[in-house]
């Protein structure tokens, strides 16, 4: 095990490396508090993710990912590719994202889980590749509604704490562990301090106090096969995290998912634009997937023209931030409300009615067809990819009852959300669709 001095040297050297020509400090005593090694911000994009992207994404939304994946298959040193999904509850649950990650990593190399929402800020989120711990008094918020006090970044979540001794932990359950740590934190006049531990080796305390509010993304290289990070509060002010993550150096693929239950496209507006820009640029995805529409489809006052304008605006904004990345829209899947007939009175008894089947068993979400039509039209107009979730998986609202029945149902009884098997099938279809788009086919995949 490394001693404290040895660990500091590793951490400081890693941070200096992400700064390009910066010189690594020998230890925290060599720096003023505001320049503690763990607070050296990542100044440039991850070279392994950026270097293998084309100069411009061009008209082919799959070209950037195809270029990065081919670099990995050629064995180019440090070639990496990131597939990122932003969306609603379908993405907020871990199954679809994790299965998509497994499919890509089984062929192109596994380098970890990437970035996640901080602590247990995301309720009902129980990923299988990591274990999260949280003790003490923490406050969690998300970017679902514009009224929720921000700022928020890429993950759409914020976790705040101030009580001395309160801890959050993130443990890798992968055999390879991790050797890189990512933290996305906020600093300001009322901010406090924390200690960071990696497998028991402590760094800090380090302060987030600053003369003005600011975003502080941090990146550390740590010893190979590290298992756990912990953030412990000192208690001298508020500590706020927007995200954290674990991965490994070397060739391979990352698949990150950032979803919020109940989210619509408007949740992108609730993320601070400058923080979002900096996080996207720091780790540019080869393919950015937008998975929204189910919650818009429940709106009886859905305005197609306004939605088309908003969707176009966000695509164009993301394209300006990420000119070398491809963009893909996931068309809304079929969803509806179950039709269940109540018992009827016959004489002195209440008798169950025969329940409707097929098309009569579900009422489609009120704006479902209009949302999908707008998504398809905008995708074509903006020359981004389009994954037809209906054609690939659900096929029709008339099939919702069948998908939710049987010994291995693909949909839940609400006719909106999928079972784990349904999300895994979606990931397999999406994986195959993406690889076809890149021209790499589905060799060595389960799709």
Secondary structure, DSSP 8 states (H G I E B T S, - for coil): ---HHHHHHHHHHHHHHHTSS----SSGGGS-GGG-GGG-B--S--HHHHTTS-SS-TT-TTHHHHHHHHHHHHT-TT-EEEEEEEESHHHHSHHHHHHHHHHHHHHH-B-EEEEE-STT-STT---SSEEEEEES-EEEEETTSTTS-----TTSEEEEE-STT-EEEEEE-STT-EEEEEEEEEEBTTB-EEEEEETTEEEEEEE-B-SS-EEEEEEEEEEEEE-EEEEEE-SSSBEEEEEEEEE-SSSEEEEEEEE-TT--GGGGTTS-HHHHHHHHHHT--SEEEEE--TTGGG-TT--HHHHHHHHHHHHHHHHHH-TTSEEEEEE----EEE-----EEETTEEE------GGGGEEE-TTHHHHHHHHHHHHHHHT-EEEEHIIIII--GGGHHHHT-STT-SB-TTSSSB-HHHHHHHHHHHHHHHHHHHT-TTTTS--
